[in-house]
Amino acid sequence: MTVRHVSPTIIDALKLPNLVRLGTNLYGAAFFLMKLLPAHFILENARDAVLPGGGAITVVTNFEPNGTKGSNKVYLEISDTGPGIAHDTQRKIFEPFFTTKPKGTGLGLALAKKFVEANDGTVRSGNGTHGGALFRLTFPTSHPA
């Protein structure tokens, strides 16, 4: 099974099929099967950011041989064309119960971060160079993609 097969399943479940573009460098699909829970929360936020006005969500995975700490890494990057993350909320978005949504619980990104860190990964967030939010989940792996 490849990311091209896995991602559409998640995309369909979130009702995103017309919004998501899959990047061209898709690696490590089997590894990411175990790591998709945090992506689900981030994709939901991306969906909410681009709807109802329209926009796009881009999902890219890749493999980094000999990452910054001397180990192989795989990453999942999710970006959208929404308004991005406001500067004053950037440092709060992973805090439990912090939300900017009228009916949000504030648990999605907090749980995503905990899950990533529990699997020896890291999560970075910010705004893309052309606007919109950008999340990068990185996980160590001992196997090449």
Summary of the structure (lengths in Angstrom):
residues: 145
radius of gyration: 14.7
end to end distance: 13.0
largest distance: 43.1
contacts: 437
relative contact order: 0.20
helix: 31%
strand: 23%
